[in-house]
Amino acid sequence: MTVELLSNYYYYLKEKKAEGKKIIAHMAHDNLPEELIDAAGFVPLNMIFAGNDELMNSSHDYLPPSTCSFAQSCIGLFSEKPNNFNFLELIDYFIVSNHCVSDICASEIITKYFSIPRLNFYMSYTLSENALKYYELELKDLKNQLEKIKGSEIKEENLNESIKRYNNFKKKLLEVNNLEIKGKTKLEIFQKAMLYGPDFLPELDTIIQNSQPQRSNNLKELILTGCSIFINDYLIDLIEESGGNIVFFDTWIGDNYFSQIFDDAILNSKENPYDLLLYRYRNNVGGDHMVPEYLENKVTKLEKIFQNYKKKTGKPLGVINHIIKFCDHISINSAFLKEKLQEKKIPILNLERDYSRANRGQLSTRIEAFIEMM
Ligand code: SF4
C-alpha cells in the first residue's frame, strides 16, 4: 500500500505544481492553519512519514541519536538516497514551527542543509489572552509571508471558503472514525486523508457508503494515545498480530486532527475568518501540551471514551500510550497519565520505542502481555 500511495501522491503533487500551486511542507502537530495555506492557493504537505530504521539512521550526520525517532526520520527523508519519497523534491517551502525542540531542530536542518526556503510560524501553546494576541500576530505574519510568495492578497472570502472546505472534510473523517472497521484500515484512511486534504472528500464518501462492519471478536479493543503512527511504521501490524485492535486514535493522526471542527452556529456567527482560527486555538484545550491542564483534560477525555464504549458494547478498552523514544513531552507525562488512568481502573500500557526493527520481538511481548492482562 505504501509504495503505491507514495507514488500516486507524487503525481498528485506534480499536477498541483503544474497548476502553478506551491507545496508548503510542515511538521506541526496542531494549531497550524492549513486553511490559510489552502486559501493562498497552495498545498499543505503534512510530514507524516516515519517508522523504519533506514530513515531514522540516515539523519545521524545532522542530529544526535538522542533526538526523537520521528524528527530523525524527517531528516532521513531528505538525506537517504535513493528512497521512495521523491515527491519531497517538489516542496517549495518548509514551515519551521515550535511544537517541540525536535520539531524546531529538524525543520531548521531540513531548510538549511537541503536548501528549502523556510517560512516561520511560532506559538506559545498557552491558553491566555496574551497567548491569543500572540497567535493572532503569528497568523497575520504567516499570511504576509504567503502573500509575498503569491504576489497578491489572500482574500477573507477565500479563507472563509477554505475553512468550510476543511470543516466538511474533518466532519467526514469523524464519520470514518465511527465505522466498525479494523484499526489498520482506519489508520490508513486517516493517513491518506491527511495527505490529500479536502480533495479526498469524494473518496471518503465512497469509503463510508461501501463500508462493511469488520468484526474482531477475538481481538482486544484499544485506544491509542501519545505519539501518532506514521506512514511506513510497522506498529499497527504488530498490535493486530499481538491480538489488539485500535478502535480510537487519540493522536494527531486521528481525533486530535479531525475533532478541531466548528459547528454551524460558530461558523456563521463570525464574519472575520481569523476570528474562527482564534476561536479554535482558544478551544484547543486537549491539544498536545497546551498549558494549563492539558493532562487533566486528556485524562477526562480518555475516561469519557472508555465509559461510553463500555456502555455501548459492554466491553472495556485498554489504552496504549505510544511514546516515541526521546519525545520529551509525551514521555514526561506518561507516569502521571498511567497513575490517573489506573486510579480509574482503566488499563494502560506506556509503550516506549524507537523505530528499530530489532525491538519488534520485545514490543510484541509487551503488547501481548498487556492484552492478556486486560
Ligand atoms: S514525536 Fe514528540 S519530540 Fe518528536 S517531533 Fe513529535 S512531539 Fe516532538
Boltz pocket constraint, residues with backbone or C-beta under 6 A from the ligand:
constraints:
  - pocket:
      binder: B
      contacts: [[A, 68], [A, 69], [A, 70], [A, 71], [A, 99], [A, 100], [A, 101], [A, 102], [A, 103], [A, 227], [A, 324], [A, 326], [A, 327], [A, 328], [A, 329], [A, 330]]
      max_distance: 6.0
